[in-house]
Amino acid sequence: MLRPTRSGAAAVLGALTLAACNGISVKPVELDKENQTSGPHGCPFPPRSSVDILFVIDNSSSMGHAQAKLAAGFDVFVDALESSPIEIDYRIGVTTTDNGNPWCPGGTPEGGNLVLESCKNRLSDFVLGDAVDDRDLACNDVCKLDDEQLEILPTRTHVDPNLVPRPWLERIDGQRNLSDGTSMADAFACFGPQGINGCEFGSPLESMVLALARAGASSESSYGFIRADAALLIVFVTDEVDCSYDKDWADIFAADGDKLFWSDPSAMSPSAAVCWNAGVECVGDPSGYDSCDPVDKTLDGELGAAEGDAVLHPLGRYLDRVQGIEDLKRQLNPDQEVIVALIGGVTDDGSIVYADAEDPLFQDSFGIGPGCTAADGTSAIPPVRLRELTYAFTPANLFSICSSDFAPALEAIAASVIPRSRPACYTRCVADLDPDTAILEPDCTVEQKSPTGERAAIPECLRSADGYVINPDTERYAMPSELVDICYAVLVDPGDLTSDPHDDLSVECSDRNYPLEFVVERRPGVEVPSGTAIMASCLLSDFPQLDCPGLD
């Protein structure tokens, strides 16, 4: 189904130096010492796993309850990331589905710009005249922090060494870009809600592409948000159908046009049904369609339109862009993936219902009946184009926006990132320098290789009650120009040989009888240059069959 092209992906990642390591799904260490035979090496393990997370949040008039549920459940999402057995560096950016429309002239569409401003500073975004007032529901009741607590601390990126506040939240090497005492979940509860006065003709797919493109453009404030060596998670939260239209064909909305895709050609203004009718074809009985699928239509309604002739941007545009990003990431790490998730108009089990609405007004408004209805009475339109994008990359990540609690969905979405991490197990039989003790005494060396190929020995960490820390007496690498900001530790205990919990092998390593595991620690806030690799070598046993009989 996918037809990968690289033009769009290159625009996203082209400004980044491609890294040799440092992504999620790392391979075990296999570099051996001296003249020992070695397996593949040069990217044995990363300092930490990394993921960039883009939320595309619908800010149309019906989204107050959904935004409140998203904010209320976000602590579960953060807890899942931060309690992972493999420490995960992450960034979280938010944009909206608003890209403007001829019928939304008074709006300020984000167009893929990342939004990081407290909802309390934009309460007017949560009011629609005298009809809807969601200021308390979607902002005041969930946001408990003031501007001082929400201060964004300046940080560096791999493309900008200057300390500047960035339009995203991040936790890198254990350090957040938030003030002390401000939790990530509480901050998101203020930054995440986007209001309800966005354009009703939402374009989540186009917003995604624009946000990714802006992250690769040096003129944008979000430049550097996407890291070439990090996983990418894209999360859509919307109760509408995608309406990513080609602006060359804006006449599909024109009151003086032929109104081919309007539910009611005699109406004074179009409804969101235009988006359904222009991009979806259903087969079967309208009371329960056999299927509804995305199609590319010309202005005259002909099917099979080529890109440039389709009134809605073809779905292939978005499949190709995301696939192209994944392809580039896999040049660095063959196991790397882009993960897509949707909280939208599906049932609680993730299945999708397509049927015309019993209510004629609903049918005229949206072109199809509801995919689900929440307890508060609000309904969501079944996704089609977003469904296809999600199926193409992460089929299990469809969740109902009609659910009363988003926490289970957010936990599952976080879990779709976490299992892709693996610890740095050493897979060969290591020589024991003191076989008379219960604990393996290895002879290992760990080095860091810079993007330009220079190598520097990494010092061993000191032990502390909380784990491992950089030795303050170690001032410099073997390369005098660089300060030490990293150390390594070797884990050798399968779990019950010592009372120290910080030398225990991970389950992934111990279950396969691997002799040891490496971890590294960096100074908080240190940005790892793309292209950095860490390599380890250990003296091997001369008698592996005797010393390591259970090695998998």
N, C-alpha and C positions, 0 to 999 in steps of 0.2 A: 504494500500500500504506500510505503514511503518512497519518495523520489528525492533523495538528498541532493541539495545544492549548497554551495558554500558562500555565495555572495553575501547573504544576510548575516550568516554566522561570523564571517570574517570581519564584518563591521563591528560586531560585538566584542570579539576577542582579538582583533588585529592589533590593538594598541598594547596588548599585554605580551610580556616576554613569556614564551611557553616554558612551563616548568618540566623538570624531569621526574618529579616526585611530588609528594605532599598532598595527594588526593585521598579520597575515601576508596576502600577496597584495595588495600596495599598487599603486595605479595610478601611471603616470608623472607627473612634474611638468608642469603645463600652465598656469602662471600667468605672465603676461608683464608687462612693465614699462610705466609711464607710461600712455599711451592706446592701447597696442597691444591688438589683439583677443585675448582670452584664452579658453581652453577651461575645462572644469570645474576648480575649484580649491578650496582650503580643506583638503584632505587629500592633499597631493602625495607625502609620504613619511613613514615613521615613523623615529624615532631608531634603533630596532632592531625586529626581529620578535620576537614573544612567543608562548609556548605553555605552557599548564598541563597537566601530565601526571598522570593518576590511574592507578595500578596497583591492580587488584583481584586479590589473590593468595589462592588456595585454601590453607587451613591444615589440611586434613584429613589423616588418618593416612598416606596414600599419597604425600604431596607432598614428601618429603625430597629425593629425587633431583632433582626438577624445580626446587625452590628453590635447590639447589646449582648447577644449570646456569644458572639465571637470574642468580645472583650472579657466577658465573665469566665470563659473557658480557657483563656490563653495561658494561665498558670500551669495547666497540665501539659501544654505543648512545650513550654520552657523547661519544666521539670524533667520531661522525657529526654530532651536534648542534653541537659546539664548533668543528669544522673547516668548517662551512658557509660558503660565500662571503658570505652575508648573516648578520651576527652575530645570534644568537638568544638572547633572554632566556628562561629556562625555570624552572619549578618542578616538583618531583616529590613527589607524595604517595602514600602506601601505605595501603590498608586491606585487610581480609580478607573472605572469603566467609561468615564466621560471623555470623549474625543470631539464633542461638538456635533451640531447638526443644524440644518437650515431652520428647524423649528425650535432651536434652543439658542436664540441670538443673545440673550442676556447673561448667559453662563460664563464661567471661566474654566474651560475644560483643561484638565491636567495634561492630556496628551502624552501620557507615559512618564511625566515628571514624578519623582518620588516626593511624597508629602510627609513632613515630620513637624507637625505643629499641634499643640494641645487642642483638643476639641473645645475646651472652655474658651479659647481665644477666637473661636469661629462658631459660636452658638447660633448665629443667624443661618448657618448651613443646615441646621436641624429643624427649620421652620418653613412651612409652605403656606404663606398668607394666613387665613383664618381656618384653613382646612386641617392642617397637621402640625402638631408641635411635639417633637421628639427630643427636646433639649434635655429633659430629665431622663427619659428612658434610655437614650443611646449615648448620653455624655455625662451629665451631672451625677447620675446614680452609679456609674461605673468608674469614672475618673475621680480619684481621691487626692491627686497631687497638684501642687501649685507650680508656677513657672520656675521657681528656684530649684525645686526638687527634680524638675524635668530638664535641667540644663544639660545640653549635649557637650561633652568634653571633646576638645580637639584631638584628632588622631592623624596618623600618617597612613598612606596606602603604598602599594607596590609601584604605583605610577606617580605618586606625589609625596616627596619627603617632608613637605611642610606640615606643621601641626595646624589643622583646620577642622572646625566642626562639620561633620558630614550629615547628609540627609537620610541617615539610616541608623538603626540600632545595631550594636555589635558586641560580641564577647570574643576577644582574641587573646589566646594564652592566659585565660582566666581573668582578664581585665575588661570590664564593661566601659563603654563611653558614656556612662551615667554617673551622677554624683554618688558619693558613699551613702549607703542606706536606701537608695532607690532601687527597687527590684525591676528586673526586666519585664515581668508580667504586669506590674502596676503601671510602668511607663507605657506599655502597649495599650493598656486599657484607656489611656488618654490620647495616644497617637493613632490608634487603630481606627476608631469610628470616623467615618468620612462624611457624614451628613446625608441629607435626603433631598437636596435640591440640585442634584446632577441631572444631566440630560436623560430623558426617558428612553432614548434610542441608544442604549449602551453598547460599547464595542470592546468587550474584554480581550478578544484576541488581538485586535490592533493595539490596544493599550499595552499588552504584553510585549509585542514586537517593538513598540516605540520605547518602552522602558529599557529593554535590553540594548537597543541601539544607543540610547542616551548614555548608558553606562560605559560604552566604548568610545565616546566622543569627548575629546579633551576640553571642549568649550562648555561642557555640562557640569552642573554641581554634583551629579551622581557618577561622574567619571571615576572608574576604579571600583565601583560596587561589585561588578562581576569579576571574579578571579579565575584565571585560566585553569588553575590546578585545584579548584574547589568543585564539589558537587553543586548542582543547581536544582532547587526545588521551586516550582511555580504553583501557587495555590490560588484558584479562582473562587470567589464567594459572590454568587449572584442568583437572583430569583427570576432572571429574564433570559430571553433567547439572544444569542450574539447577533449584533447588527453592524459588523465591521464593513461598512460600505465603501466603495470606491468613489471618491469625491468627484471624479469625472462624470459619474452617473447619479449625481444628487437629484436629478429630475424625478427619480422614483418617489420623492417626497413632495414634489412641486404641486401646488394647488391648481396650477394652470396646465399640468401635464396630462398624460392619458390615464393616470391613476390605475394602471394595470394591476398593481400589487395591493391596492387598497381594499379593505373589506367592504367599505361603502364608498363608491365613487362619487356619491352625491354629498359626502361630508365636506366640511369646510377645512378640516385638517386631518392628517393621517394618524392612524393609531400604530401601536407597536406590531400589529399584525403584518405591516409591510415587511418587517424583518423576517418573519416566519415565511410569508408567501414568496419572498424573493430568494430564499436560500434553502427551502426544504420541500421535498416531495414525499407524500405518504402513499402507502399501498394497502388496500383492504377496506374493510367496513369502517366507516367513520366513527361508529360507536366503540370501536376498539381496533385500531389499525394494526395490520400485521407488522409493518415497519414504517419508520419515518427516517429519511436519510438526507444528508446534505447534497445539494446540487448547485451547479453554476448556471445562472440564467442571464440571458441578454436583456436589454431594455425592453425587447419585444416578448420576453417570456420564453424564448427558445432555450432548450437544455443543452448542456455541453459547451458552454461559452469558454473561450480561451481567456487566460489572464489578460486583463486590459479591456476585455469585452464583457466581463461578468459584473453585474451591478453590485454584488457583494464580493469582496476580495475572496478568491477561491481558497478553500480550506488548505489546498496544497501549499499555498504561500506560508502558512503557519506551521504545517508539518515539516516543510523543508527547512524553515529557519531554525526550529528547535532541533531537528535532526542534525543540521549542520553544526550547531553548537556541540551536540553530543559527539559528533565525529571528531571535532577538534580536540575535545577533552580526551577522547580515547587514543589520540596520538601520544598523549602523555601517560595515560593509564588505561590499558585495554579493558579494564573492568568498570570504568567510569560510566555513569548514567545521568541523564536528565530525568528528574522525577516530576510528574504532573499530578495535581490533585484538584478535585472539584467538590465544593459544597454548593449544591444546586437543586434543581427541581426533580429529584429522584425519590424513590420510596426509601423506607428505613433500611432495607436490605440492599440498596444500591441499584435495584432494577428500575426500569423506566416505563411509564404508562403513556401511550399516545392515543388520544380519543378526542373527538370534537366535544366542546362544552355543551352542557344542557342549557346553560344560561346564554341566550343570544347576545347579550351585551358583552359577556366575557369573550365569547367567540369572535365578535367583531373587534374587540380590543386587542386580542393576542393571536388570533388565527388558529388556535388550538385550545383544548381544554387543559386544566391544571395537571401538572405532573405530581403534585402533592399539595396538601393543605395543612397549615399549622394550627395549633390549638387556639391561637389568637384570631383565626379566621383568614389570615393572609395566605395567598396561594402562590405557587411558583410554576413557571413555564418549564416543560420538559426540555432539557438541553439536547441539541443534536450536533452542532458543530463542536461545542466544547466536549461533548461525549466522545467524539472521534479523536480529538487530540489526546484526551486522557487515556482512552483505550490503547492508542498507539504507543504510549510510553509507560503507563502504570495502570493497568486495567482495574486493579482492585481499589483504586483511590477515588471512588464515587460515593458521596455522602449526602444525606438529605438536609437541605436548608430548612425544612419544616420540622426538624427534630426540636424538642424542647431544650436540649442540652447539647452544645457543640463539643464538650470536653472529650467524649469518646472518639469523635471524628478527628479532633486535633491530635489526640494521643496516637491514633493509628497513622496519621500523616507523618508525625515525627518518627514513628517506628519504621516507616518506609525508607527513611534515611539511615537510621542507626544500624540496622543489620548489615549494611554495606561496608562497615568498618571491621577490620581484622587486626589483631595485635601483631607485633613484630616478633614472631617465634623464630628461633634459630633451629634450622631443620636437620643439621648434621650432628654427628656424635662428637662431643667436645671432650678434650683431654682434661682430666682432673688432676690438678697440681698437688693435691693432698688427699689421696684416696682413703686415709685413715679417719677422715671426718665424714659426718653424715651429709653435709652440704657440699655440692659441687664447687670446686675452686677453679674457675676458668682463667685462661690467659687471653684477653680480648683487647682489641683496639677499635676505637670508633672515630671516624673522621667526618667532617663536613666539607662538601665540595661546593664551591660557589658557582654561580651561573657562568663565570668566565673560566672555570676549570681549576681554580686554585683550591688546594686542600689544606685543611687545618685540623690538628688533633683536638678532639673534644675531651675536656677533663671529666673525671668521674665525679658524680654528685656526692655531697655529704648527706648522711642520714639525719633525719629529724623526726620528731614525734608525729609530724603530719605527712611524712613521706621523704622527699628528697629536695635538696636545695643546692644552689651554686655555691661553691667554696669561695668565701669573700677574699681569701688570700691568693686566689688564682686571678691574676690581673689581666693576662693577655693570652691569646692563642699563640701557636708557633708562628703565625703570621703577625708581626708586631703592629700592623696597621688596624687590627680589629680588636675591640674589647670583647672579653668573654661574656656571652649572654646565653650560654647553653651548657648543659652538662648531661651525662648519661648515667643510667643505673642498670645493673644486670639483675634480673629476677631469676632465682634458682630453686625456690622452695615449692614443691608440688602442692603444699597447703597445710602440712601438719608437722614439719620437721623443726620449725622455729616458732617462737611466739610473736615474731614481727610480722604483721599483716602486709607490710609494704614490700616484702621480698617474695610474695606468693606469685606463682605463675598464674596466668589467666586460664580459665577452663578450656579455651580453644587450644592452648599450647599443652597443658598438662594431660588432656584427654588423648592427645596424639603422641604422648611420651617424648615431646621435644624437650631437650635438656635445659634450655634457658630462653629468656625473653628480654628484649631491650625496651627501655622507655627513655625518653629525654625530657628535660625540663628547660624552659626558656624564661628569661626575665619577662615579667608581665608587660604586655603592650608592645613587644617586639614584633615587627612585621617581617615575615620570612620572605626574602626575595624570590620571585618566581625563577625556577631553574636550579634552586638549591636542592642538593641530594645529601643523604646521610648514609654512610657505608660502614659496616662492621665486619671485623674478621676475628676469628678465634682459632687457637691451636687445636687441631683435631686429634682424637684418640688414634693410636696405632692399632688398637684392637676393638673396632666398633661392634663386632658381633658379640664380644664378651662384655664390653662396658655398657652397651646400649641395646640389649636384646629385644626390648619392646618398642624400639623406635619405629614409628609409622612411616 
